[in-house]
């Protein structure tokens, strides 16, 4: 760290990974340059964490961290043509460079991390790029993922801020903001369907890519008496995911924890993949805050 910043300290994290701990009058948070990954964020006034981090999460080089906000890039899900390449791309298992740790003009903590194309990324993806993740941590959590095409050819990529939200019980929540929106149903062979007039409720596995939507979503959790709001910019897809009990039992770092999270992801994937001309860039932003349920 170039200089000391009040409320921000380096820690040795699990698996020997470096972590930054943020402790201010506005929030508590922990993040690591490994994957540019926010693992924890709890704003002042909340007793329960807002982000879910699996109690079975693995912290080790080459392994993705289950929970928090993984960065999916440059593809979403499995690679479309090569199953040997890492799911959700390579960004979430790379060590990013720390570019800035500071307080912004409003007093929140701002942390900027960088990742650029190199020999390792080119093994997976033949493209030249410079990416950054800017995190603003305070009463709200804002994450901006910016990608610049630094090469001489056009490039196409998918991205997602794969946010895991902590829930009291996923089968009692309601997700508002995606009513009457078309979606691709990954549980039903990527069939195109249209959501009804009611908010989303969850009973079993759900894996959907909602299309052509820039709407703010609200997750209403009556058990924790709060609503989590997710606003976004630069994103035309929203992914909603929970594996359900049967599939979660087959995943070592989820198990019976499936009941206590839902992913509502700010994304550009499938038909909304980003296309960049040389020298162009695109920014995907999610802004999260919490309000008490009435």
Buried (B, 14 or more C-beta within 10 A) or exposed (E): EEEEBEBBEEEEBEBEBBBBBBBBEBBBBBBBBBBBBBBBBBBEEBEBBBBBBBEBBBBEEEBBBBBBBBBBBBBBBEBEEEEEBBEBBBBBBBBBEBEBBEBEEEEBBBBBBBBBBEEEBEEBBEBBBBBBBBBBBBBBBBBBBBBBBBBEEEBEBBBBBBBBBBBBEBBBBBBBBBBEBBBBBBBEEEEEEEBEEEBBEBEEBBBBBBBEBEBEBBBBBEBBEBBBBBBBEBBBBBBBBBBBBEBBEEBEBBBEBBBBBBBBBBBBBBEBBBEBEEEEBBBBBBBBBBEEEE
